[in-house]
Amino acid sequence: MITGTYSIHRLDTAKRAREVVAFFFSGNSFDDTRFTPGEEEQLRSLPYRALTGEVVLWYATNEAGDIIGASCVEENDQGTGGYSWDYVVVHRKYRRWGIAADLLEIMIGYLRGVSARYLITYTCSLPEYRTIRRLFERNQFRLVGQIPDFYFDGEDRLIYWRKIS
């Protein structure tokens, strides 16, 4: 069992961006690593887009400074105060520490600070994604849509929405 503390930071250096990308593609991040081609490109570019201000990315580190979690948000392309939440992922040895919930809490604080109207996010319908769906549901997200066979045959996209107040 791992014991200790963690801290959450907003991404602001190329070194950390490289480390976040390495974390995304490590064996300790995602349970389902059958990435679509678009997901692979998105995971490789998100940290660098955070450096340019296109998105906001937070990452969690353990006491040794290793990346153990990450999450990202960006305003919708219409610029209307709606935001999209992409990829909350926590190192498998650090799950159940509350890291995903803390990343979400920091994100909601940020969104309130920029007067966001809502947050939209999505996940897959497969059983492996049950935990993330519970996180959404415990935190005031409503399931607002489902797109059949979005990722691969038999893998629907579930769309969740939350009003920011």
Secondary structure as a PSIPRED ss2 file (coil, helix, strand):
# PSIPRED VFORMAT (PSIPRED V4.0)

   1 M C   1.000  0.000  0.000
   2 I C   1.000  0.000  0.000
   3 T C   1.000  0.000  0.000
   4 G C   1.000  0.000  0.000
   5 T C   1.000  0.000  0.000
   6 Y E   0.000  0.000  1.000
   7 S E   0.000  0.000  1.000
   8 I E   0.000  0.000  1.000
   9 H E   0.000  0.000  1.000
  10 R E   0.000  0.000  1.000
  11 L C   1.000  0.000  0.000
  12 D C   1.000  0.000  0.000
  13 T C   1.000  0.000  0.000
  14 A H   0.000  1.000  0.000
  15 K H   0.000  1.000  0.000
  16 R H   0.000  1.000  0.000
  17 A H   0.000  1.000  0.000
  18 R H   0.000  1.000  0.000
  19 E H   0.000  1.000  0.000
  20 V H   0.000  1.000  0.000
  21 V H   0.000  1.000  0.000
  22 A H   0.000  1.000  0.000
  23 F H   0.000  1.000  0.000
  24 F H   0.000  1.000  0.000
  25 F C   1.000  0.000  0.000
  26 S C   1.000  0.000  0.000
  27 G C   1.000  0.000  0.000
  28 N C   1.000  0.000  0.000
  29 S C   1.000  0.000  0.000
  30 F C   1.000  0.000  0.000
  31 D C   1.000  0.000  0.000
  32 D C   1.000  0.000  0.000
  33 T C   1.000  0.000  0.000
  34 R C   1.000  0.000  0.000
  35 F C   1.000  0.000  0.000
  36 T C   1.000  0.000  0.000
  37 P H   0.000  1.000  0.000
  38 G H   0.000  1.000  0.000
  39 E H   0.000  1.000  0.000
  40 E H   0.000  1.000  0.000
  41 E H   0.000  1.000  0.000
  42 Q H   0.000  1.000  0.000
  43 L H   0.000  1.000  0.000
  44 R H   0.000  1.000  0.000
  45 S H   0.000  1.000  0.000
  46 L H   0.000  1.000  0.000
  47 P H   0.000  1.000  0.000
  48 Y H   0.000  1.000  0.000
  49 R H   0.000  1.000  0.000
  50 A H   0.000  1.000  0.000
  51 L H   0.000  1.000  0.000
  52 T C   1.000  0.000  0.000
  53 G C   1.000  0.000  0.000
  54 E C   1.000  0.000  0.000
  55 V C   1.000  0.000  0.000
  56 V E   0.000  0.000  1.000
  57 L E   0.000  0.000  1.000
  58 W E   0.000  0.000  1.000
  59 Y E   0.000  0.000  1.000
  60 A E   0.000  0.000  1.000
  61 T E   0.000  0.000  1.000
  62 N E   0.000  0.000  1.000
  63 E C   1.000  0.000  0.000
  64 A C   1.000  0.000  0.000
  65 G C   1.000  0.000  0.000
  66 D C   1.000  0.000  0.000
  67 I E   0.000  0.000  1.000
  68 I E   0.000  0.000  1.000
  69 G E   0.000  0.000  1.000
  70 A E   0.000  0.000  1.000
  71 S E   0.000  0.000  1.000
  72 C E   0.000  0.000  1.000
  73 V E   0.000  0.000  1.000
  74 E E   0.000  0.000  1.000
  75 E E   0.000  0.000  1.000
  76 N C   1.000  0.000  0.000
  77 D C   1.000  0.000  0.000
  78 Q C   1.000  0.000  0.000
  79 G C   1.000  0.000  0.000
  80 T C   1.000  0.000  0.000
  81 G C   1.000  0.000  0.000
  82 G E   0.000  0.000  1.000
  83 Y E   0.000  0.000  1.000
  84 S E   0.000  0.000  1.000
  85 W E   0.000  0.000  1.000
  86 D E   0.000  0.000  1.000
  87 Y E   0.000  0.000  1.000
  88 V E   0.000  0.000  1.000
  89 V E   0.000  0.000  1.000
  90 V E   0.000  0.000  1.000
  91 H C   1.000  0.000  0.000
  92 R H   0.000  1.000  0.000
  93 K H   0.000  1.000  0.000
  94 Y H   0.000  1.000  0.000
  95 R C   1.000  0.000  0.000
  96 R C   1.000  0.000  0.000
  97 W C   1.000  0.000  0.000
  98 G C   1.000  0.000  0.000
  99 I H   0.000  1.000  0.000
 100 A H   0.000  1.000  0.000
 101 A H   0.000  1.000  0.000
 102 D H   0.000  1.000  0.000
 103 L H   0.000  1.000  0.000
 104 L H   0.000  1.000  0.000
 105 E H   0.000  1.000  0.000
 106 I H   0.000  1.000  0.000
 107 M H   0.000  1.000  0.000
 108 I H   0.000  1.000  0.000
 109 G H   0.000  1.000  0.000
 110 Y H   0.000  1.000  0.000
 111 L H   0.000  1.000  0.000
 112 R H   0.000  1.000  0.000
 113 G H   0.000  1.000  0.000
 114 V C   1.000  0.000  0.000
 115 S C   1.000  0.000  0.000
 116 A C   1.000  0.000  0.000
 117 R C   1.000  0.000  0.000
 118 Y E   0.000  0.000  1.000
 119 L E   0.000  0.000  1.000
 120 I E   0.000  0.000  1.000
 121 T E   0.000  0.000  1.000
 122 Y E   0.000  0.000  1.000
 123 T E   0.000  0.000  1.000
 124 C E   0.000  0.000  1.000
 125 S C   1.000  0.000  0.000
 126 L C   1.000  0.000  0.000
 127 P H   0.000  1.000  0.000
 128 E H   0.000  1.000  0.000
 129 Y H   0.000  1.000  0.000
 130 R H   0.000  1.000  0.000
 131 T H   0.000  1.000  0.000
 132 I H   0.000  1.000  0.000
 133 R H   0.000  1.000  0.000
 134 R H   0.000  1.000  0.000
 135 L H   0.000  1.000  0.000
 136 F H   0.000  1.000  0.000
 137 E H   0.000  1.000  0.000
 138 R H   0.000  1.000  0.000
 139 N C   1.000  0.000  0.000
 140 Q C   1.000  0.000  0.000
 141 F C   1.000  0.000  0.000
 142 R E   0.000  0.000  1.000
 143 L E   0.000  0.000  1.000
 144 V E   0.000  0.000  1.000
 145 G E   0.000  0.000  1.000
 146 Q E   0.000  0.000  1.000
 147 I E   0.000  0.000  1.000
 148 P E   0.000  0.000  1.000
 149 D E   0.000  0.000  1.000
 150 F E   0.000  0.000  1.000
 151 Y E   0.000  0.000  1.000
 152 F E   0.000  0.000  1.000
 153 D C   1.000  0.000  0.000
 154 G C   1.000  0.000  0.000
 155 E E   0.000  0.000  1.000
 156 D E   0.000  0.000  1.000
 157 R E   0.000  0.000  1.000
 158 L E   0.000  0.000  1.000
 159 I E   0.000  0.000  1.000
 160 Y E   0.000  0.000  1.000
 161 W E   0.000  0.000  1.000
 162 R E   0.000  0.000  1.000
 163 K E   0.000  0.000  1.000
 164 I C   1.000  0.000  0.000
 165 S C   1.000  0.000  0.000
